[in-house]
Each structure stands twice: as structure tokens, then as C-alpha cells.
Amino acid sequence: MIDLAAHPVAPPPPGLDLTPERVAHYNRPGPRYTSYPPIPFWSEKIGEEDYREALGRARAAPDEAVALYVHLPFCAERCAYCGCNATVTNRASVVDDYLDRVEAEIGAVVETLGRGRRALELHLGGGTPNFLTQGQMERLLGCLEGAFSLGPEVDRSLEIDPRIATPAQVRAFRTLGFTRISLGVQDMDPRVQEAIGRIQPESLTREIFQAAREAGFPSVNLDLVYGLPYQTPEVFQRTLDAVVELRPDRLSCFSYAHLPHLRPNQKQVDARGLPASAWEKFSLFRQAVEQFTSAGWSWIGMDHFALESDSLARALRERRLHRNFMGYVEQAAPHLVAFGCSAIGEVGGMQVQSNPKLGAWQRTLDAGRLPVIRGHHLTPEDLRRREAIHHLLSNLELPLSLLDAVPGAGGSDLPALDRARKALEAHAEHGLLRRHDNRFEVTELGRWFVRNLCMELDAYLPVTLPAGSSGGPRFSMTV
């Protein structure tokens, strides 16, 4: 384990302006910190027995609530740009077989965790959750409701692909109790859509969005991606204008990570159409930020936006945002219980991931075992550093108390934390942070490079990041 903060911060270009040179200086591979430590540093020695022990520890605190996540990997076709764990099929029987195993996984987990644990939120991700028929969705929800306490106050959210959605399906999801629905859009330009293998006419997006509004969803969200092939400022502006007109409650605007050595389907993407430089790509995101913030959305964390009247924006103003595997949330459950192939959870002080290979995941469950493929025991120092990183990402500040000695570490962490403090002070000199008596505050300039600031707190990152199994960085670039 190498402490990145042990290495001096290279000085950026002079001045405090956003310039191509400054953006290039901070553009490097780095984690997005949906987890800490980042998943590549988890151990494959962690398995089912460790997970059951963690579930047992959580059982000893029955009043602690959980968040629930179910991964539904199925898609009718594979988009060229996609980085998700997905399985292409057109057979409903494949989904039925999958749900058989999800039910078995839920049963095995609650056998140790205990039945009836109160849930704060439920999220269905994919893949394409609306690939399920209404009957299949009712079956899944019935199993979850039989295992956990899912009252009417639970935030139930799901992602949908508008290309296979219908207004009737959207209404059915609302009837089933879902409160938040996110539509995958990426970009509305036909040429960009063709380049990424996802043809989705703007008229269809508008139809499904309006259906969600008419169905009474309290929150209707859109997901965009910037840095796609042929996504020029003029092209992207038309998408941004259309989004502002629709006025979703929340938005995400993710950076496209072109990693064909890790995601073979991305070899179909015409790399000649990608932004020619970090500055070109960065300018697209700045264009989105300026458009959305001037039109009434608050900029949340790195790449999310919420209408100023939205509860997430209120949480930002009140500095009570949290971050977990599912993104930004207003209240953090002590445990995240996840089901399905590749699903990532955290229970009883342990982070775990299920086998991402569908066949292996199924065979493990058929053998009566939980399909954990890797995990990580969180140490006191891990918890402290994660709290610091998530505080920066969520609330754009870092209390200096989070750089004090960690209880239970015996003082062994102090040299590394002191180096992290000095690295952050160097960033303050360079204009990314403002130092107060008891905290660091992220500046307007530092907001653009907050991932880089978080990397100074990461004890697992080496100076040169490990290469993936087939070459190249295993993390996306920070710009």
C-alpha cells in the first residue's frame, strides 16, 4: 500500500484561471470514489464465509437500517459506449431463471441478517431494469417486501431505457410504488447516438418523460454523458437546451471513459470522433454546468444536478449530503445490502462484490453458496479516510479534525495523515482550497478538480497506477 500523499504536489501553471494547461496538469487516471478503498484494491481472498460473518455482525444491531440494491443486467442490445455489467438477451425465460437465483440470494442473506430489517431506500440498476415484464417486477418486489420492511416512506428508484419503455409500463412502475425514475439519454443528437450504438429519437425521450410526469412520479431524472464521439459544443448545446426545456428534477452528467482494453464493446466506438484533448472534453462539462446552474439547478458533488427546490439541493445547502455506491443521498444507511451478479454492497464493516459473470454467479447460488468474489475489511483508518473523501465530494469542505489521529490505529496513521495535510495545504497555495481555522473549503477553481483533491487522501494509490490485465489504466481520467 503506497500513500500518494507521501509524494510532493507538482506545481500547476501559474495563475488561477481555467486554462488548457491547468486542465492538462490535473488530468490523470483516478477513482470516482463510489467506494473507498477503490474496488481494484479489494481482495479476492474475501469470500462467502467472511460475508456471513459480516451479516452476523449486522444482525447484532437490528435497529440499524439498510439500503437495498438489485442489479438487473439484461439488455436487448449492447450499446457500444457502455461500461456497465450487462447481458444481452431477448428471452423472458432467462430473466425468470435470474430471478430464481435472486430470490435464493435474498433468502440466504436474510437467514443470517434477520428478516424484516427496515430499509431506507431501494434502487434497481442495470443493465436495463425495465427489461423485466410487469409480472417479473411484481415478483421481485414481492420477494424483497417479504424479506425487508419496505414502508411507504422508502425511496424506491429505478433506471429505465426509454427505447423499450411505454407509457403504460411507466404508469405501472408508479403503481408499484416507485418514487424516482431515471431515463438514460446520453445525448439527443442522431449522429452521436449512431456513433455510440444507441439510437433514441428525441421524440421518444420526450414521450416517456411526459408519461413519468403524468404518472405522478415525485422525481423524474435524466442521465447524460459528455465526451462522446462527434459531441461538439454546438451539438451538445442542442441537447442541453432540450433538457432545460424538459426540466427534470435531477440530472447526472457523466464523463465518458473510453477504456476499450477493459470494455471490449467500446472497440466499436469510432475513437477518431472523440474530443481531441482534455480541454475539449472539459469544455463540454463546463458548458453543461453553466447551462444548468443558470437555469435553476444546483451543482451537486462532481457531476450531479438538482433543482434548487429538490431535497438533494436542500441537503447540499445544509451540508448533510452523503455518498455511497449508488451516488449522492440525503441520508446514509449503515448497511447497503446488494443482490444480483456484480452487485456491490457493504455490511457489518465489510465491502463485498458478487461474481460479475452471470453463469458463475448462478452456479454458486445453485450450490447453496453466496457468490462473493472479492471484498475488503474496513479498518479504522479506511473509515476515517473515506469519511474525509466523501465529505470533500459531497459538501466541498474537509474538517481538519478528520486529519487527526484515528482511534484504534495506535498513531501509526499520523505520518501519512500529516503528509496528506501538507499536500492539501499545497493545493490551497495553488488556489484549489481555502484554509480556515478548522477546515479546508473547496474553491470555485478547486470544484473542477475535486477528484484530484480526494486522491491526496487515498492511502492505496501509487504514483503510477497499476495497469489493467490487458494494459492501460484501470481508472478513468479525472477530466
Wavefront OBJ file of the C-alpha trace (Angstrom):
o trace
v 0.000 0.000 0.000
v 1.535 3.292 -1.125
v 0.482 6.658 0.238
v 0.032 9.064 -2.653
v 0.293 11.989 -0.254
v 3.881 10.995 0.504
v 4.863 12.481 -2.825
v 5.112 16.245 -3.375
v 2.399 18.030 -5.326
v 3.786 19.179 -8.650
v 3.114 22.895 -9.107
v 0.397 23.712 -11.640
v 0.692 26.513 -14.194
v 0.744 29.996 -12.625
v -2.457 31.955 -12.113
v -5.961 30.924 -11.103
v -7.676 30.765 -14.477
v -9.113 27.675 -16.117
v -6.710 27.140 -18.990
v -5.847 24.196 -21.236
v -2.527 23.920 -19.420
v -4.170 23.748 -16.000
v -6.715 21.159 -17.119
v -3.978 19.034 -18.688
v -1.951 19.293 -15.465
v -4.743 17.794 -13.357
v -5.953 15.253 -15.933
v -4.793 11.839 -14.719
v -6.294 8.407 -14.006
v -8.191 8.361 -10.736
v -11.095 6.706 -8.887
v -14.604 8.157 -8.757
v -14.797 7.148 -5.070
v -18.189 5.489 -5.068
v -16.233 3.197 -2.756
v -13.152 3.570 -0.598
v -10.834 1.807 -0.957
v -11.452 1.661 -4.716
v -12.586 -1.778 -5.894
v -9.317 -2.682 -7.697
v -7.669 -2.784 -4.263
v -10.171 -5.238 -2.766
v -9.015 -8.772 -2.053
v -10.220 -11.893 -3.833
v -9.390 -13.794 -0.651
v -12.615 -12.404 0.821
v -15.451 -14.851 0.246
v -18.727 -16.270 1.461
v -17.593 -17.080 4.986
v -16.351 -13.525 5.529
v -19.614 -12.122 4.219
v -21.694 -14.319 6.502
v -19.621 -13.144 9.470
v -20.288 -9.539 8.432
v -24.016 -10.245 8.142
v -23.873 -11.741 11.629
v -22.280 -8.565 12.981
v -25.039 -6.512 11.379
v -27.669 -8.827 12.865
v -26.417 -7.837 16.324
v -27.655 -4.273 15.655
v -31.240 -4.866 14.476
v -32.233 -1.196 14.748
v -29.737 -0.161 12.057
v -31.482 0.417 8.727
v -30.313 -0.813 5.330
v -30.288 0.423 1.772
v -31.108 -2.174 -0.893
v -29.697 -2.532 -4.392
v -30.591 -5.111 -7.037
v -28.579 -5.424 -10.235
v -30.658 -6.420 -13.265
v -28.106 -6.921 -16.036
v -30.313 -7.611 -19.049
v -30.377 -5.535 -22.227
v -31.933 -6.149 -25.626
v -28.677 -4.990 -27.231
v -25.246 -3.834 -26.101
v -24.507 -0.132 -26.569
v -21.007 0.487 -27.900
v -20.111 3.092 -25.260
v -21.465 1.205 -22.224
v -19.277 0.377 -19.240
v -21.918 -1.448 -17.188
v -22.114 -5.167 -16.476
v -24.775 -6.223 -18.978
v -26.123 -9.416 -20.557
v -27.779 -9.276 -23.977
v -30.857 -11.480 -24.377
v -34.371 -11.389 -25.811
v -35.706 -14.358 -23.825
v -38.004 -13.766 -20.866
v -37.088 -17.212 -19.523
v -33.524 -16.007 -18.920
v -34.898 -13.303 -16.630
v -37.107 -15.824 -14.827
v -34.073 -18.027 -14.197
v -32.176 -14.997 -12.906
v -34.982 -14.072 -10.518
v -34.965 -17.645 -9.199
v -31.366 -17.058 -8.099
v -32.017 -13.542 -6.782
v -34.751 -14.978 -4.576
v -32.326 -17.640 -3.354
v -29.700 -14.971 -2.673
v -32.169 -12.832 -0.730
v -33.229 -15.845 1.309
v -29.640 -16.789 2.128
v -28.787 -13.244 3.204
v -31.783 -12.702 5.485
v -31.210 -16.127 7.013
v -28.114 -14.621 8.632
v -29.006 -10.916 8.710
v -32.514 -11.450 10.016
v -35.860 -10.927 8.329
v -37.785 -7.650 8.454
v -34.851 -5.213 8.631
v -36.052 -1.645 7.972
v -34.990 -0.250 4.595
v -34.400 3.427 3.821
v -34.109 3.102 0.054
v -34.351 0.605 -2.782
v -32.613 1.065 -6.109
v -32.809 -1.116 -9.215
v -29.895 -0.689 -11.612
v -28.585 -2.409 -14.672
v -28.411 -3.268 -17.412
v -31.994 -2.321 -18.097
v -34.391 -2.767 -15.151
v -37.414 -2.066 -17.346
v -36.426 -5.107 -19.422
v -38.478 -7.004 -16.816
v -42.156 -7.561 -17.502
v -44.678 -6.233 -15.018
v -45.150 -9.735 -13.652
v -41.414 -10.194 -13.182
v -41.132 -6.826 -11.449
v -44.031 -7.696 -9.135
v -42.314 -10.977 -8.328
v -39.033 -9.243 -7.435
v -40.716 -6.606 -5.282
v -42.801 -9.237 -3.527
v -39.674 -11.152 -2.570
v -37.960 -8.008 -1.264
v -41.048 -6.939 0.680
v -41.229 -10.372 2.267
v -37.619 -10.144 3.429
v -37.307 -6.475 4.441
v -39.528 -3.778 5.888
v -40.321 -1.555 2.895
v -42.801 1.029 4.115
v -44.431 3.806 2.064
v -41.681 6.232 3.117
v -38.962 4.223 1.341
v -37.354 5.963 -1.634
v -37.845 3.452 -4.475
v -35.894 4.282 -7.618
v -35.076 2.590 -10.894
v -33.237 3.272 -14.126
v -35.045 2.793 -17.429
v -34.151 2.690 -21.109
v -36.752 4.827 -22.934
v -36.213 2.795 -26.118
v -38.068 -0.200 -24.676
v -40.385 1.710 -22.344
v -44.042 2.506 -22.918
v -46.312 4.986 -21.131
v -48.279 2.025 -19.763
v -45.110 0.486 -18.317
v -44.157 3.786 -16.696
v -47.607 4.060 -15.112
v -47.272 0.500 -13.825
v -43.953 1.320 -12.140
v -45.595 4.209 -10.312
v -48.472 1.940 -9.243
v -45.887 -0.491 -7.844
v -44.642 2.252 -5.533
v -41.573 3.620 -7.315
v -40.951 7.253 -6.452
v -37.920 8.111 -8.588
v -37.286 7.201 -12.211
v -34.130 7.923 -14.221
v -34.148 7.952 -18.008
v -30.940 7.130 -19.844
v -30.442 9.776 -22.526
v -26.667 10.296 -23.018
v -27.128 12.745 -25.933
v -30.041 13.647 -28.203
v -28.066 14.179 -31.408
v -28.647 11.455 -34.064
v -25.007 11.350 -35.207
v -23.715 10.982 -31.648
v -26.301 8.281 -30.983
v -25.226 6.380 -34.084
v -21.571 6.625 -33.027
v -22.303 5.050 -29.632
v -24.739 2.423 -30.900
v -27.805 3.817 -29.139
v -30.466 5.240 -31.453
v -33.043 7.053 -29.314
v -35.114 9.750 -31.045
v -35.667 12.891 -29.003
v -39.417 12.500 -29.536
v -39.304 9.139 -27.741
v -37.390 10.588 -24.788
v -39.955 13.372 -24.525
v -42.865 10.903 -24.686
v -41.537 8.718 -21.866
v -40.508 11.721 -19.782
v -44.004 13.189 -20.089
v -45.521 9.804 -19.222
v -43.485 9.765 -15.997
v -44.718 13.254 -15.140
v -48.328 12.302 -15.826
v -47.947 9.100 -13.787
v -47.148 11.234 -10.755
v -43.524 10.332 -10.079
v -42.255 12.725 -7.381
v -38.850 12.763 -9.090
v -38.080 12.314 -12.789
v -34.381 12.350 -13.681
v -32.214 12.298 -16.803
v -28.733 10.837 -17.292
v -26.341 12.463 -19.781
v -22.802 11.629 -20.884
v -20.214 14.107 -22.166
v -17.061 13.440 -24.147
v -18.820 11.193 -26.686
v -17.813 10.927 -30.353
v -18.837 13.916 -32.508
v -20.249 15.723 -29.477
v -19.130 19.234 -30.399
v -20.133 22.275 -28.308
v -22.798 23.146 -30.884
v -24.191 19.606 -30.902
v -24.133 19.322 -27.112
v -25.840 22.699 -26.747
v -28.918 21.381 -28.528
v -29.109 18.512 -26.030
v -28.670 20.895 -23.100
v -31.404 23.198 -24.419
v -33.795 20.258 -24.764
v -33.016 19.073 -21.229
v -33.620 22.523 -19.762
v -36.957 22.624 -21.564
v -37.966 19.251 -20.070
v -36.863 20.413 -16.615
v -36.099 17.116 -14.823
v -35.846 17.169 -11.042
v -32.321 15.769 -11.085
v -29.607 15.327 -13.683
v -26.373 13.457 -13.961
v -23.719 14.383 -16.493
v -21.064 11.672 -16.501
v -17.720 11.734 -18.241
v -17.372 9.102 -20.951
v -14.497 6.801 -20.026
v -13.041 5.265 -23.170
v -11.335 2.096 -21.924
v -11.551 -0.438 -24.763
v -8.805 -2.569 -23.196
v -11.165 -3.168 -20.256
v -14.516 -2.940 -22.107
v -14.223 -4.738 -25.457
v -17.561 -3.411 -26.732
v -16.018 0.079 -26.765
v -13.778 -1.029 -29.634
v -16.857 -0.336 -31.780
v -16.668 3.361 -30.863
v -15.008 5.482 -33.541
v -12.185 6.959 -31.483
v -11.495 9.494 -34.243
v -14.636 11.342 -33.206
v -13.674 11.660 -29.525
v -12.538 15.019 -28.097
v -9.010 15.725 -29.288
v -7.800 16.955 -25.899
v -8.675 17.079 -22.219
v -9.511 20.747 -22.712
v -12.103 19.995 -25.391
v -13.747 17.400 -23.178
v -13.579 19.606 -20.088
v -15.183 22.465 -22.023
v -18.241 20.305 -22.697
v -18.729 19.689 -18.989
v -18.215 23.360 -18.158
v -20.819 24.158 -20.803
v -23.287 21.841 -19.028
v -22.506 23.252 -15.579
v -23.006 26.834 -16.732
v -26.239 25.973 -18.542
v -27.805 24.044 -15.680
v -26.756 26.306 -12.810
v -28.039 29.380 -14.662
v -31.372 27.625 -15.274
v -32.160 26.758 -11.647
v -30.268 23.560 -10.859
v -27.750 23.252 -8.035
v -24.456 21.555 -8.866
v -24.244 18.505 -6.596
v -20.845 16.974 -5.907
v -18.880 16.113 -9.033
v -21.418 15.561 -11.778
v -24.978 15.673 -10.441
v -27.518 18.493 -10.529
v -30.802 19.031 -8.694
v -33.455 21.711 -8.931
v -32.967 24.170 -6.110
v -36.331 23.072 -4.678
v -35.270 19.399 -4.656
v -34.446 17.671 -1.373
v -30.943 16.835 -2.620
v -30.220 20.517 -3.220
v -31.511 21.324 0.265
v -29.216 18.669 1.707
v -26.293 20.308 -0.101
v -27.129 23.716 1.341
v -27.413 22.202 4.820
v -24.129 20.255 4.370
v -25.713 16.865 5.054
v -25.124 15.145 1.732
v -23.722 11.617 1.726
v -22.215 9.423 -0.965
v -22.416 5.661 -1.441
v -22.207 3.087 -4.227
v -25.482 4.400 -5.651
v -24.452 8.065 -5.784
v -25.461 11.040 -3.657
v -28.087 10.546 -0.947
v -29.650 12.643 1.787
v -29.418 10.005 4.484
v -26.878 7.235 4.645
v -27.983 3.809 5.830
v -25.392 1.973 7.964
v -25.562 -1.020 5.609
v -26.027 -1.487 1.863
v -27.323 -4.967 1.024
v -26.897 -5.776 -2.664
v -28.218 -8.619 -4.800
v -27.537 -9.848 -8.320
v -24.444 -10.561 -10.382
v -21.690 -7.932 -9.975
v -23.670 -6.200 -7.189
v -21.623 -4.247 -4.652
v -22.625 -3.864 -1.012
v -21.334 -3.044 2.432
v -22.492 -4.811 5.573
v -21.027 -5.068 9.054
v -17.827 -3.205 8.224
v -17.110 -5.238 5.096
v -17.396 -4.304 1.432
v -18.272 -7.150 -0.945
v -18.883 -7.726 -4.627
v -20.741 -10.627 -6.194
v -19.351 -12.517 -9.159
v -19.877 -10.378 -12.300
v -20.012 -13.439 -14.573
v -23.639 -14.479 -14.862
v -23.009 -18.210 -15.264
v -20.574 -18.429 -12.354
v -22.899 -16.328 -10.176
v -25.789 -18.700 -10.923
v -23.774 -21.872 -10.336
v -22.552 -20.623 -6.955
v -26.105 -19.953 -5.792
v -27.278 -23.301 -7.170
v -24.620 -24.909 -4.969
v -26.138 -23.173 -1.932
v -23.353 -20.606 -1.502
v -23.280 -16.809 -1.577
v -21.477 -15.637 -4.758
v -18.957 -13.230 -3.204
v -15.881 -12.875 -5.417
v -13.960 -10.099 -3.645
v -14.203 -7.765 -0.694
v -12.457 -5.612 1.862
v -12.418 -5.424 5.659
v -12.698 -1.733 6.536
v -10.084 -0.615 9.065
v -10.442 2.419 11.349
v -8.071 4.309 9.040
v -10.143 3.303 5.985
v -13.277 4.642 7.633
v -11.604 7.929 8.526
v -10.151 8.451 5.059
v -13.453 7.513 3.414
v -15.295 9.994 5.596
v -12.827 12.689 4.582
v -13.065 11.833 0.872
v -16.850 11.693 0.870
v -17.030 14.950 2.821
v -14.994 16.634 0.108
v -17.069 15.083 -2.678
v -20.415 15.817 -1.054
v -20.091 19.016 0.944
v -16.990 20.569 -0.656
v -15.175 21.005 2.612
v -12.925 18.988 4.893
v -12.956 19.448 8.678
v -9.363 19.387 9.907
v -10.468 17.019 12.670
v -10.670 14.295 10.003
v -6.894 14.570 9.640
v -6.296 13.896 13.344
v -5.138 10.562 14.763
v -7.551 7.707 14.100
v -8.825 5.922 17.223
v -7.656 2.341 17.124
v -4.741 2.982 14.773
v -2.222 3.413 17.580
v -0.737 6.520 15.987
v 0.683 4.598 13.023
v -1.511 6.636 10.688
v -0.224 10.035 11.818
v 2.737 10.367 9.406
v 0.520 9.587 6.409
v -2.241 11.931 7.573
v 0.324 14.663 8.147
v 1.593 14.206 4.590
v -1.978 14.403 3.309
v -2.479 17.650 5.235
v 0.678 19.124 3.706
v -0.420 18.057 0.226
v -3.779 19.765 0.738
v -2.034 22.884 2.009
v -0.020 22.908 -1.215
v -3.272 22.734 -3.165
v -4.502 25.681 -1.094
v -1.461 27.652 -2.226
v -2.383 26.734 -5.809
v -5.942 28.023 -5.384
v -7.932 24.777 -5.188
v -8.663 25.051 -1.457
v -9.178 27.810 1.082
v -7.774 27.213 4.568
v -9.893 28.208 7.573
v -9.133 27.710 11.259
v -10.896 24.360 11.430
v -11.447 23.232 7.841
v -10.438 23.290 4.210
v -13.024 24.685 1.819
v -13.036 23.826 -1.890
v -12.787 26.981 -4.020
v -14.611 27.668 -7.280
v -11.435 26.649 -9.103
v -10.951 23.542 -6.965
v -14.521 22.409 -7.657
v -13.455 21.330 -11.133
v -10.655 19.144 -9.747
v -12.205 17.724 -6.585
v -11.315 14.146 -7.576
v -7.650 15.168 -7.576
v -8.046 16.581 -4.073
v -9.595 13.326 -2.888
v -6.682 11.355 -4.289
v -4.398 13.078 -1.782
v -6.376 11.324 0.963
v -6.206 7.892 -0.677
v -3.713 5.595 1.039
v -3.987 2.936 -1.679
v -2.951 4.875 -4.755
v 0.583 4.528 -6.104
v 2.174 7.301 -8.098
v 1.833 5.291 -11.315
v -1.478 3.465 -11.183
v -1.493 -0.295 -11.793
v -2.221 -1.324 -15.333
v -5.274 -3.383 -16.210
v -4.826 -7.007 -17.106
v -4.562 -6.179 -20.803
v -2.713 -2.888 -20.463
v -3.685 0.704 -19.766
v -5.057 2.493 -16.705
v -7.758 0.810 -14.665
v -9.335 4.150 -13.709
v -10.918 6.784 -15.913
v -9.243 10.156 -16.349
v -10.199 12.835 -13.845
v -11.184 15.289 -16.606
l 1 2 3 4 5 6 7 8 9 10 11 12 13 14 15 16 17 18 19 20 21 22 23 24 25 26 27 28 29 30 31 32 33 34 35 36 37 38 39 40 41 42 43 44 45 46 47 48 49 50 51 52 53 54 55 56 57 58 59 60 61 62 63 64 65 66 67 68 69 70 71 72 73 74 75 76 77 78 79 80 81 82 83 84 85 86 87 88 89 90 91 92 93 94 95 96 97 98 99 100 101 102 103 104 105 106 107 108 109 110 111 112 113 114 115 116 117 118 119 120 121 122 123 124 125 126 127 128 129 130 131 132 133 134 135 136 137 138 139 140 141 142 143 144 145 146 147 148 149 150 151 152 153 154 155 156 157 158 159 160 161 162 163 164 165 166 167 168 169 170 171 172 173 174 175 176 177 178 179 180 181 182 183 184 185 186 187 188 189 190 191 192 193 194 195 196 197 198 199 200 201 202 203 204 205 206 207 208 209 210 211 212 213 214 215 216 217 218 219 220 221 222 223 224 225 226 227 228 229 230 231 232 233 234 235 236 237 238 239 240 241 242 243 244 245 246 247 248 249 250 251 252 253 254 255 256 257 258 259 260 261 262 263 264 265 266 267 268 269 270 271 272 273 274 275 276 277 278 279 280 281 282 283 284 285 286 287 288 289 290 291 292 293 294 295 296 297 298 299 300 301 302 303 304 305 306 307 308 309 310 311 312 313 314 315 316 317 318 319 320 321 322 323 324 325 326 327 328 329 330 331 332 333 334 335 336 337 338 339 340 341 342 343 344 345 346 347 348 349 350 351 352 353 354 355 356 357 358 359 360 361 362 363 364 365 366 367 368 369 370 371 372 373 374 375 376 377 378 379 380 381 382 383 384 385 386 387 388 389 390 391 392 393 394 395 396 397 398 399 400 401 402 403 404 405 406 407 408 409 410 411 412 413 414 415 416 417 418 419 420 421 422 423 424 425 426 427 428 429 430 431 432 433 434 435 436 437 438 439 440 441 442 443 444 445 446 447 448 449 450 451 452 453 454 455 456 457 458 459 460 461 462 463 464 465 466 467 468 469 470 471 472 473 474 475 476 477 478 479
